[in-house]
Amino acid sequence: MLEMRPDCERCGTDLPAEAPGAFICSFECTFCAECSDSLDDRCPNCSGELMDRPTRAKALHAKNPPSVVRKFHPSTSSG
């Protein structure tokens, strides 16, 4: 099951699990659409392809909660 990380690693934009607009690589590094475009759909961490992340219906969050661990760190951001 996907972690459904809550934010863009590059700019910190919120990326709710139930909303479209998140892009992930095979390691689940997560980026918003704008950052994914800026990165030419390539993950800066592993060079993997960034793909649309599927959404998770909000009704399923209680049983299968998305991650709350934020990956954005302003001091290390390359954005």
N, CA, C and O atoms as CSV, one atom per row, in Angstrom:
chain,resi,resn,atom,element,x,y,z
A,1,MET,N,N,0.852,-1.170,0.000
A,1,MET,CA,C,0.000,0.000,0.000
A,1,MET,C,C,0.902,1.239,0.000
A,1,MET,O,O,1.914,1.279,0.699
A,2,LEU,N,N,0.526,2.243,-0.787
A,2,LEU,CA,C,1.285,3.491,-0.850
A,2,LEU,C,C,1.196,4.267,0.455
A,2,LEU,O,O,0.167,4.254,1.129
A,3,GLU,N,N,2.289,4.945,0.803
A,3,GLU,CA,C,2.305,5.794,2.002
A,3,GLU,C,C,1.379,7.000,1.876
A,3,GLU,O,O,0.789,7.444,2.861
A,4,MET,N,N,1.257,7.516,0.682
A,4,MET,CA,C,0.460,8.730,0.441
A,4,MET,C,C,1.035,9.893,1.259
A,4,MET,O,O,0.354,10.463,2.111
A,5,ARG,N,N,2.275,10.228,0.990
A,5,ARG,CA,C,2.966,11.300,1.711
A,5,ARG,C,C,2.219,12.617,1.558
A,5,ARG,O,O,1.646,12.891,0.503
A,6,PRO,N,N,2.224,13.434,2.613
A,6,PRO,CA,C,1.356,14.604,2.662
A,6,PRO,C,C,1.868,15.888,2.017
A,6,PRO,O,O,1.152,16.889,1.986
A,7,ASP,N,N,3.110,15.873,1.497
A,7,ASP,CA,C,3.652,17.136,0.983
A,7,ASP,C,C,4.664,16.906,-0.129
A,7,ASP,O,O,5.185,15.806,-0.315
A,8,CYS,N,N,4.926,17.994,-0.867
A,8,CYS,CA,C,5.942,17.983,-1.915
A,8,CYS,C,C,7.311,18.091,-1.244
A,8,CYS,O,O,7.537,18.981,-0.424
A,9,GLU,N,N,8.209,17.195,-1.591
A,9,GLU,CA,C,9.550,17.204,-1.007
A,9,GLU,C,C,10.356,18.436,-1.411
A,9,GLU,O,O,11.287,18.828,-0.707
A,10,ARG,N,N,10.004,19.041,-2.532
A,10,ARG,CA,C,10.788,20.156,-3.058
A,10,ARG,C,C,10.309,21.514,-2.563
A,10,ARG,O,O,11.131,22.377,-2.256
A,11,CYS,N,N,8.987,21.724,-2.478
A,11,CYS,CA,C,8.471,23.049,-2.114
A,11,CYS,C,C,7.577,23.053,-0.879
A,11,CYS,O,O,7.245,24.119,-0.362
A,12,GLY,N,N,7.184,21.878,-0.401
A,12,GLY,CA,C,6.371,21.790,0.801
A,12,GLY,C,C,4.876,21.918,0.594
A,12,GLY,O,O,4.126,21.900,1.570
A,13,THR,N,N,4.418,22.045,-0.636
A,13,THR,CA,C,2.982,22.146,-0.917
A,13,THR,C,C,2.245,20.938,-0.345
A,13,THR,O,O,2.709,19.805,-0.470
A,14,ASP,N,N,1.101,21.184,0.279
A,14,ASP,CA,C,0.265,20.097,0.786
A,14,ASP,C,C,-0.280,19.274,-0.371
A,14,ASP,O,O,-0.720,19.822,-1.381
A,15,LEU,N,N,-0.248,17.961,-0.216
A,15,LEU,CA,C,-0.740,17.034,-1.236
A,15,LEU,C,C,-1.655,16.006,-0.566
A,15,LEU,O,O,-1.222,14.892,-0.272
A,16,PRO,N,N,-2.914,16.372,-0.323
A,16,PRO,CA,C,-3.838,15.449,0.339
A,16,PRO,C,C,-4.000,14.152,-0.460
A,16,PRO,O,O,-4.020,14.159,-1.691
A,17,ALA,N,N,-4.114,13.058,0.263
A,17,ALA,CA,C,-4.227,11.735,-0.375
A,17,ALA,C,C,-5.448,11.615,-1.272
A,17,ALA,O,O,-5.430,10.873,-2.255
A,18,GLU,N,N,-6.513,12.344,-0.937
A,18,GLU,CA,C,-7.747,12.236,-1.717
A,18,GLU,C,C,-7.779,13.167,-2.927
A,18,GLU,O,O,-8.740,13.143,-3.697
A,19,ALA,N,N,-6.746,13.983,-3.103
A,19,ALA,CA,C,-6.724,14.962,-4.191
A,19,ALA,C,C,-5.723,14.574,-5.278
A,19,ALA,O,O,-4.669,14.015,-4.976
A,20,PRO,N,N,-6.044,14.865,-6.532
A,20,PRO,CA,C,-5.073,14.631,-7.603
A,20,PRO,C,C,-3.969,15.684,-7.539
A,20,PRO,O,O,-4.074,16.652,-6.786
A,21,GLY,N,N,-2.928,15.498,-8.317
A,21,GLY,CA,C,-1.881,16.507,-8.425
A,21,GLY,C,C,-0.555,16.131,-7.806
A,21,GLY,O,O,0.369,16.944,-7.799
A,22,ALA,N,N,-0.434,14.916,-7.282
A,22,ALA,CA,C,0.833,14.459,-6.726
A,22,ALA,C,C,1.507,13.513,-7.717
A,22,ALA,O,O,0.844,12.776,-8.447
A,23,PHE,N,N,2.824,13.551,-7.726
A,23,PHE,CA,C,3.615,12.696,-8.603
A,23,PHE,C,C,4.644,11.965,-7.757
A,23,PHE,O,O,5.256,12.553,-6.866
A,24,ILE,N,N,4.837,10.660,-8.044
A,24,ILE,CA,C,5.757,9.841,-7.263
A,24,ILE,C,C,6.675,9.034,-8.171
A,24,ILE,O,O,6.354,8.757,-9.327
A,25,CYS,N,N,7.844,8.659,-7.608
A,25,CYS,CA,C,8.735,7.714,-8.285
A,25,CYS,C,C,8.513,6.342,-7.660
A,25,CYS,O,O,7.622,6.194,-6.824
A,26,SER,N,N,9.284,5.348,-8.035
A,26,SER,CA,C,9.087,3.994,-7.506
A,26,SER,C,C,9.451,3.879,-6.027
A,26,SER,O,O,9.080,2.899,-5.382
A,27,PHE,N,N,10.170,4.858,-5.479
A,27,PHE,CA,C,10.488,4.876,-4.052
A,27,PHE,C,C,9.512,5.746,-3.268
A,27,PHE,O,O,9.687,5.954,-2.067
A,28,GLU,N,N,8.489,6.252,-3.944
A,28,GLU,CA,C,7.452,7.107,-3.373
A,28,GLU,C,C,7.938,8.504,-2.994
A,28,GLU,O,O,7.273,9.187,-2.216
A,29,CYS,N,N,9.071,8.942,-3.521
A,29,CYS,CA,C,9.430,10.351,-3.384
A,29,CYS,C,C,8.264,11.102,-4.018
A,29,CYS,O,O,7.772,10.707,-5.075
A,30,THR,N,N,7.825,12.171,-3.384
A,30,THR,CA,C,6.560,12.796,-3.758
A,30,THR,C,C,6.746,14.272,-4.082
A,30,THR,O,O,7.392,15.006,-3.333
A,31,PHE,N,N,6.174,14.701,-5.204
A,31,PHE,CA,C,6.308,16.072,-5.679
A,31,PHE,C,C,4.974,16.580,-6.215
A,31,PHE,O,O,4.151,15.802,-6.696
A,32,CYS,N,N,4.771,17.887,-6.129
A,32,CYS,CA,C,3.567,18.500,-6.703
A,32,CYS,C,C,3.734,18.580,-8.223
A,32,CYS,O,O,4.825,18.356,-8.746
A,33,ALA,N,N,2.660,18.896,-8.916
A,33,ALA,CA,C,2.690,18.962,-10.383
A,33,ALA,C,C,3.680,20.002,-10.879
A,33,ALA,O,O,4.412,19.749,-11.835
A,34,GLU,N,N,3.715,21.175,-10.240
A,34,GLU,CA,C,4.626,22.233,-10.678
A,34,GLU,C,C,6.088,21.806,-10.534
A,34,GLU,O,O,6.888,22.024,-11.444
A,35,CYS,N,N,6.436,21.209,-9.413
A,35,CYS,CA,C,7.809,20.761,-9.224
A,35,CYS,C,C,8.144,19.600,-10.155
A,35,CYS,O,O,9.250,19.533,-10.691
A,36,SER,N,N,7.193,18.687,-10.348
A,36,SER,CA,C,7.415,17.580,-11.269
A,36,SER,C,C,7.714,18.102,-12.675
A,36,SER,O,O,8.619,17.605,-13.345
A,37,ASP,N,N,6.954,19.101,-13.115
A,37,ASP,CA,C,7.218,19.721,-14.424
A,37,ASP,C,C,8.608,20.346,-14.455
A,37,ASP,O,O,9.346,20.184,-15.427
A,38,SER,N,N,8.962,21.061,-13.387
A,38,SER,CA,C,10.282,21.705,-13.313
A,38,SER,C,C,11.417,20.687,-13.342
A,38,SER,O,O,12.509,20.973,-13.834
A,39,LEU,N,N,11.151,19.517,-12.818
A,39,LEU,CA,C,12.152,18.451,-12.776
A,39,LEU,C,C,12.119,17.575,-14.030
A,39,LEU,O,O,12.810,16.559,-14.100
A,40,ASP,N,N,11.326,17.967,-15.008
A,40,ASP,CA,C,11.162,17.207,-16.255
A,40,ASP,C,C,10.731,15.769,-15.961
A,40,ASP,O,O,11.177,14.827,-16.615
A,41,ASP,N,N,9.842,15.618,-14.950
A,41,ASP,CA,C,9.289,14.320,-14.555
A,41,ASP,C,C,10.357,13.289,-14.192
A,41,ASP,O,O,10.182,12.095,-14.437
A,42,ARG,N,N,11.478,13.759,-13.600
A,42,ARG,CA,C,12.549,12.893,-13.121
A,42,ARG,C,C,12.789,13.162,-11.644
A,42,ARG,O,O,12.926,14.315,-11.238
A,43,CYS,N,N,12.841,12.122,-10.850
A,43,CYS,CA,C,13.081,12.270,-9.419
A,43,CYS,C,C,14.525,12.729,-9.193
A,43,CYS,O,O,15.453,12.109,-9.713
A,44,PRO,N,N,14.728,13.801,-8.428
A,44,PRO,CA,C,16.089,14.270,-8.175
A,44,PRO,C,C,16.846,13.362,-7.206
A,44,PRO,O,O,18.064,13.481,-7.079
A,45,ASN,N,N,16.152,12.470,-6.533
A,45,ASN,CA,C,16.793,11.577,-5.566
A,45,ASN,C,C,17.337,10.303,-6.209
A,45,ASN,O,O,18.435,9.855,-5.880
A,46,CYS,N,N,16.558,9.721,-7.134
A,46,CYS,CA,C,16.953,8.428,-7.713
A,46,CYS,C,C,16.996,8.444,-9.242
A,46,CYS,O,O,17.387,7.451,-9.855
A,47,SER,N,N,16.602,9.548,-9.859
A,47,SER,CA,C,16.530,9.694,-11.320
A,47,SER,C,C,15.408,8.869,-11.941
A,47,SER,O,O,15.345,8.721,-13.162
A,48,GLY,N,N,14.531,8.336,-11.109
A,48,GLY,CA,C,13.389,7.574,-11.610
A,48,GLY,C,C,12.329,8.484,-12.205
A,48,GLY,O,O,12.318,9.691,-11.966
A,49,GLU,N,N,11.445,7.888,-12.980
A,49,GLU,CA,C,10.359,8.633,-13.610
A,49,GLU,C,C,9.296,8.992,-12.581
A,49,GLU,O,O,8.899,8.158,-11.767
A,50,LEU,N,N,8.840,10.237,-12.622
A,50,LEU,CA,C,7.741,10.676,-11.761
A,50,LEU,C,C,6.433,10.438,-12.498
A,50,LEU,O,O,6.253,10.868,-13.637
A,51,MET,N,N,5.523,9.740,-11.821
A,51,MET,CA,C,4.234,9.360,-12.395
A,51,MET,C,C,3.112,9.907,-11.521
A,51,MET,O,O,3.326,10.201,-10.345
A,52,ASP,N,N,1.912,10.044,-12.093
A,52,ASP,CA,C,0.741,10.452,-11.310
A,52,ASP,C,C,0.537,9.484,-10.157
A,52,ASP,O,O,0.543,8.268,-10.346
A,53,ARG,N,N,0.354,10.037,-8.950
A,53,ARG,CA,C,0.021,9.202,-7.801
A,53,ARG,C,C,-1.487,9.004,-7.793
A,53,ARG,O,O,-2.230,9.969,-7.973
A,54,PRO,N,N,-1.957,7.774,-7.589
A,54,PRO,CA,C,-3.406,7.583,-7.495
A,54,PRO,C,C,-3.937,8.264,-6.236
A,54,PRO,O,O,-3.182,8.538,-5.304
A,55,THR,N,N,-5.213,8.528,-6.219
A,55,THR,CA,C,-5.830,9.130,-5.034
A,55,THR,C,C,-6.379,8.025,-4.135
A,55,THR,O,O,-6.591,6.894,-4.573
A,56,ARG,N,N,-6.605,8.377,-2.867
A,56,ARG,CA,C,-7.236,7.455,-1.918
A,56,ARG,C,C,-8.497,8.125,-1.400
A,56,ARG,O,O,-8.437,9.229,-0.858
A,57,ALA,N,N,-9.637,7.467,-1.561
A,57,ALA,CA,C,-10.909,8.029,-1.120
A,57,ALA,C,C,-10.861,8.362,0.370
A,57,ALA,O,O,-10.386,7.570,1.184
A,58,LYS,N,N,-11.355,9.536,0.706
A,58,LYS,CA,C,-11.342,9.994,2.096
A,58,LYS,C,C,-12.048,9.000,3.025
A,58,LYS,O,O,-11.671,8.869,4.190
A,59,ALA,N,N,-13.053,8.310,2.526
A,59,ALA,CA,C,-13.779,7.323,3.332
A,59,ALA,C,C,-12.875,6.160,3.765
A,59,ALA,O,O,-13.201,5.451,4.718
A,60,LEU,N,N,-11.766,5.961,3.090
A,60,LEU,CA,C,-10.843,4.873,3.424
A,60,LEU,C,C,-9.719,5.301,4.357
A,60,LEU,O,O,-8.922,4.460,4.775
A,61,HIS,N,N,-9.632,6.581,4.694
A,61,HIS,CA,C,-8.535,7.082,5.516
A,61,HIS,C,C,-8.518,6.503,6.921
A,61,HIS,O,O,-7.439,6.301,7.480
A,62,ALA,N,N,-9.675,6.230,7.511
A,62,ALA,CA,C,-9.711,5.686,8.874
A,62,ALA,C,C,-9.065,4.299,8.929
A,62,ALA,O,O,-8.280,4.005,9.830
A,63,LYS,N,N,-9.402,3.458,7.962
A,63,LYS,CA,C,-8.863,2.097,7.935
A,63,LYS,C,C,-7.455,2.043,7.342
A,63,LYS,O,O,-6.634,1.226,7.760
A,64,ASN,N,N,-7.179,2.906,6.378
A,64,ASN,CA,C,-5.881,2.943,5.688
A,64,ASN,C,C,-5.379,4.385,5.651
A,64,ASN,O,O,-5.435,5.026,4.602
A,65,PRO,N,N,-4.889,4.904,6.779
A,65,PRO,CA,C,-4.530,6.315,6.857
A,65,PRO,C,C,-3.307,6.673,6.013
A,65,PRO,O,O,-2.339,5.915,5.957
A,66,PRO,N,N,-3.359,7.829,5.362
A,66,PRO,CA,C,-2.183,8.313,4.652
A,66,PRO,C,C,-1.121,8.738,5.665
A,66,PRO,O,O,-1.432,8.988,6.829
A,67,SER,N,N,0.104,8.818,5.227
A,67,SER,CA,C,1.205,9.240,6.090
A,67,SER,C,C,1.005,10.681,6.559
A,67,SER,O,O,0.403,11.492,5.855
A,68,VAL,N,N,1.501,10.986,7.725
A,68,VAL,CA,C,1.500,12.360,8.235
A,68,VAL,C,C,2.931,12.886,8.353
A,68,VAL,O,O,3.147,14.022,8.775
A,69,VAL,N,N,3.903,12.057,7.979
A,69,VAL,CA,C,5.311,12.440,8.055
A,69,VAL,C,C,5.663,13.305,6.854
A,69,VAL,O,O,5.622,12.852,5.711
A,70,ARG,N,N,6.011,14.565,7.134
A,70,ARG,CA,C,6.358,15.508,6.073
A,70,ARG,C,C,7.816,15.319,5.673
A,70,ARG,O,O,8.675,15.124,6.534
A,71,LYS,N,N,8.099,15.376,4.379
A,71,LYS,CA,C,9.449,15.159,3.847
A,71,LYS,C,C,10.154,16.453,3.438
A,71,LYS,O,O,11.355,16.447,3.169
A,72,PHE,N,N,9.410,17.563,3.390
A,72,PHE,CA,C,9.995,18.846,2.993
A,72,PHE,C,C,10.831,19.408,4.141
A,72,PHE,O,O,10.370,19.504,5.278
A,73,HIS,N,N,12.059,19.774,3.820
A,73,HIS,CA,C,12.950,20.415,4.786
A,73,HIS,C,C,13.535,21.659,4.131
A,73,HIS,O,O,14.430,21.545,3.293
A,74,PRO,N,N,13.045,22.858,4.498
A,74,PRO,CA,C,13.468,24.105,3.836
A,74,PRO,C,C,14.976,24.283,3.765
A,74,PRO,O,O,15.472,24.832,2.782
A,75,SER,N,N,15.716,23.844,4.757
A,75,SER,CA,C,17.156,24.056,4.771
A,75,SER,C,C,17.885,23.219,3.715
A,75,SER,O,O,19.016,23.538,3.348
A,76,THR,N,N,17.243,22.147,3.224
A,76,THR,CA,C,17.889,21.289,2.229
A,76,THR,C,C,17.182,21.337,0.877
A,76,THR,O,O,17.554,20.608,-0.043
A,77,SER,N,N,16.169,22.186,0.751
A,77,SER,CA,C,15.386,22.237,-0.487
A,77,SER,C,C,16.216,22.809,-1.628
A,77,SER,O,O,16.970,23.766,-1.453
A,78,SER,N,N,16.059,22.197,-2.807
A,78,SER,CA,C,16.714,22.716,-3.999
A,78,SER,C,C,15.751,23.507,-4.850
A,78,SER,O,O,16.071,23.851,-5.988
A,79,GLY,N,N,14.564,23.804,-4.317
A,79,GLY,CA,C,13.518,24.493,-5.055
A,79,GLY,C,C,13.645,25.912,-4.884
A,79,GLY,O,O,12.849,26.674,-5.433
